[in-house]
């Protein structure tokens, strides 16, 4: 019989194994295929009823193999919506600031483009929809992040719907989750939108 420490070590090891496996898959996607994937995911985001209702949208600037939301941001701004992006302020901590153009972003923590810090701070109560990154998700809307805990902390008391964007190639059969790991309300891929039922916690494909 294994004790709590051994179980915790095995849990963390399984998460890291899955991160390594999924990152390898995503890095292997050819640039042209990744570009097409970005466009399809942005299109599905724009079709969400949560997007239509939103006035302030939290997004992110993807790097490396992550999804690029450039087309989504451009259409949101054209639709008269406001955009906010995170800026890392410390270990596991970030603040949200509004931006009017992605051209105003500067290199931030981990090399991720971020607001400069001169923009207005966006309070969580002002956010109507959060589009968040992931390494992987499963169909039950469990999310595997990079391991820093930034979004788990931020989404703990979220009063707004959250949508993780994940390539079909990055989906997992099951994401190992601890009690503090926050699921998202939706997972958006190139081909599907998965929704988590608030009553049962189970996902529904749309």
N, C-alpha and C positions, 0 to 999 in steps of 0.2 A: 504493500500500500504506500502510495506516495503522499507526502505532506504538502501543506500549502505552498511552501517555497518551491518545491519541485514542480508543482502544478503551475505556478505562476511562471517559472522559467520555461516550461514546455509551451505555455500559451504565448509568451513573447517570442519564442523561437519559431512557432508556427506562423505568427504574423510576419516575422522577418523573412521566412522562407517564401511566403506567398507574395510579399512585396518584391522580392528578388525575381521570382518567376514572372509576375505580371509586368514588371519593368522591362524584363528581357523581351517579352512579347511586343510591348509597345515601341521599344527602340527599334525593333526589326521591321516596323511598318514603313514601306517606301514613302518618301515625301509626297508624291502625287496622291497616293492613297490617303495619307493623313490629311492633306488639304481638302480632299473630297469629304472625308469624315467630318472635318470641322464644319463644312458648309451644311451638311445634312443635320448635324446636331444643332447648329444655330437655327436652322429652319424649324426644327421641332420645338425648340424653346419659344420661338416667336408665335407658335400655334397654341401654346398653353393658355388656358383661361386665366391662370394666375398671372401670366404676363399681361394680358389685356387689362386686368384690374389694377396692376401695379403702377404706382407713380414714382417710387424710389426703388431702384434695383441694385443690390449688392452683387458685384461680380469679381473676377480675378483676372490677372494677366498671366497667361500660361507661358512656360519656358520649356525648352528641351522637347520631350515627347508629349507634353501636356496639350490639352485641347486649346485652340485659339478661338476666342470669342469676339474677334474684331468685327465680323459682320453683324453679330448680334448687338453689340454696343452701338454700331453705326445706325442700325434701324431703330433701336430704342431711343436714341437721341433725336432722330428724325421724327419719331412718333411723339415727341414732346415729353419723354420720360427723363428722369434724373438718374445718374449713375454714380455709384460709390465703389471704392476699392479699398482693400485693407493695407495698412502700413504696420509692419512689425515694430513694436516698441520695447520688447524684452522677451526672455524665454517664455514661450507659450502665450504671449500677450500681443494683441494687435488692436489698433484703433481704426475706425472706418472714416474715410474722408471723401467728400463729393468731388467729382472731376467733371470737367466740361469737354475734355478731349484726351484721348490716349497719348497724344503728342506731348502732353504736359507731365507724363510720368518720368520718374528718375530711377536709376538703379537702387534697389533697396536691399534688405537682408536676403542672403542666399542668392543674390543676383537677380531677384524677381523685380520687375518694374513696379513701382509703387508711387502713390502721391508723395509730393515733396515734404508735406507737413505744414505748408502754408494755407492749404485749403480748409474750408469749413468742416468741422467734425460732424459726422452723421450719427445721431443717436439710434440705438437699436429700435426704439419705438417708431422711428421714421421709415424703417425699411419695410417694404411690402412684399419683396421676394428676394431670396438669397440664392444665387447660382454659385455652387461651390465646387472646388476641384477634388479629385480623389486619385489614388493609385488604382483602386478597384472598388466595385460594388457587387452585391448579389441581388437577386430578384425580390428579396424581402426588404430591400432598401437599407441594408446595413452597409456602411461605408468604411473603407480602409484608406486612411490618410497616410501622409509621409512619416508620421510618428511623433510630430511635435506637439500634438494636442491642441493646436490653435483653434480649429473649428469645433472640436468637441466642447471646449470651454465656451466658445462664443454661442453655440447653438443650444447650450443647456437650458437657458431661460428664453429662448427665441419665441417671440409672439408673431412670427411671420412664417410662411411656407418656405421650405428649403428644397432645392433641386440640385442633386449632384449630376454632373455630366461625365459620362464614362463611355469610352469606345466599346463596341461589341466585343472586340478582341481583349478588352480588359476586364470583362465580367467574370466573376468567380461563381462556383457552385454554392459556396457558403463562406461568409466572412466570419472568422472567430471574433466574438465581441465580449467585452467586459461590461459590467453594469454602467460604467461611466462613459462608454462609447455611445455617441449619439447617432441614431439612425436619421436618415433624411426622409422627407415626405414623398419625394419623387426621385427616380433615377431616369435620366434621359440619355438614350443611346442613338445611334444612327437610325435604328429600325424600330425601337420600342420606347414607350414611356411606362415605367412601373410606378404604381402608387401604393403607398402604405396606408392601410385602413386604420384609422384612429381608434376604432372599436376593438379590433382584433390584433393589430400589429402586423397583420399579414399583408403581403403586396398583391395588388391587382394589376394585371397587364391591360393597357389601353392602346 
